[in-house]
Amino acid sequence: MEFSHLSGSGDIRMVDISQKKRTHRKAVAQGFISMQAATVQQIVNADIAKGNVLSAAKIAGIQAAKKTADLIPLCHNIDLTWIDIEFNQQKEGFLITTTVQAEYTTGVEMEALTAAAVSALTIYDMCKAVDKSMMIKDIKLLEKTGGKSG
């Protein structure tokens, strides 16, 4: 198996995408943060002392998607055209779904995954004083479209 981020001699490198065709790219990712049911209610009722948890998590996730190339080595700096983050309230947590789009020569999977992870981390940070049982899990790519393979 050949890895695109390794040269023939095994040195790490950024993939050259200069000859790839610019197409519409989209990625959808998801993650879950579990917590006590009482914490879910505090978030919904805006009773968390640090402020509006889901609004802060949405902004953090959007910022993170835009900064993915600064966080993940060898990721390309992509001019994103749209980012959306949805929080689906569950009995014991929130399902986080992120959608990222761009017109570019490489995919936006890492941006969608980063947005999901940082959104969950922000919820964790804002609620850690009231719930020590929180767990971030199941961060995964759900969909990828655009380019040669999608």
BAGU-825218 format. One record per residue (C-alpha): residue in three letters; x, y, z. Coordinates in steps of 0.02 Angstrom, whole numbers, plus 50000, padded with zeros to 5 digits. Example, Ala and Ser with C-alpha at 12.3 -4.5 7.8 and 13.67 -1.06 7.14 Angstrom:
# BAGU-825218
ALA506154977550390SER506844994750357
***
This chain:
# BAGU-825218
MET500005000050000GLU500665017249954PHE500365032050069SER500135048949985HIS500965058050130LEU502595048450114SER503935050349982GLY504755035249901SER506115035950034GLY504845036750176ASP504985055450212ILE503395064250263ARG502705076750136MET501185086950092VAL500195079949946ASP500335090349787ILE498555094549734SER499025107649604GLN498495096749457LYS496855090949533LYS495195097449466ARG494225109949572THR492515102449615HIS491155104849743ARG491705095749902LYS490605091350049ALA490905081450208VAL489735077150351ALA490435071450518GLN489675066950684GLY490145065150866PHE489265062351030ILE489525069551203SER488685059651341MET488225067351507GLN486995066151648ALA485195069651601ALA485195084051727THR486645092151633VAL485695090851469GLN484255100151551GLN485415113551621ILE486095116551446VAL484355117151370ASN483735128851508ALA485265140151491ASP485735136751672ILE487605134051643ALA488595147851727LYS489815149851582GLY488425155051462ASN487495148151311VAL488385131451288LEU487725126551116SER488005143751040ALA489795143951103ALA490065126151041LYS489405130650869ILE490545145750853ALA492035135650916GLY491685121750791ILE491545133950646GLN493175142450697ALA494025125550715ALA493495119950541LYS494235135950470LYS495865132950565THR496075114350528ALA497655117050424ASP498435125550576LEU498015110750688ILE498305095150581PRO500015093250500LEU500015092350310CYS498195097650289HIS497915110250151ASN497245127350192ILE495525126750112ASP494395141550075LEU492785134650150THR491145140750077TRP489935134150209ILE489955126250380ASP488455120750482ILE488375112450652GLU486815104650725PHE486535098350902ASN485235084750922GLN484715083551104GLN484665065751172LYS484145059951345GLU485955058551401GLY486945069951287PHE487035078551120LEU487315071350947ILE488385083850851THR488265084050661THR489415095250558THR489305099050373VAL490715107650279GLN490775112850096ALA492045120549978GLU492445122449794TYR494205115549797THR495455102649737THR495455092049894GLY494145085850016VAL493495093750176GLU493365078250285MET494655084050411GLU493755100750429ALA492095092150467LEU492905080250592THR493845094450676ALA492235104550692ALA491365089850776ALA492805086750896VAL493025104950948SER491145107550968ALA491125092751088LEU492675099051179THR491855116051202ILE490305108151278TYR491435098151393ASP492415113551445MET490865123751482CYS490025109851584LYS491485101251671ALA491135110251835VAL489395102451847ASP489675085251769LYS491245074751790SER490465059951696MET490465067751522MET491255057751382ILE491625062451202LYS491445047751083ASP491015041050912ILE491795054950809LYS491665048850631LEU491465053750450LEU489695050350385GLU489795056750208LYS491035063350081THR490615069749907GLY491595077949768GLY493225074249683LYS493755057949601SER493125046249738GLY491505054949783
***
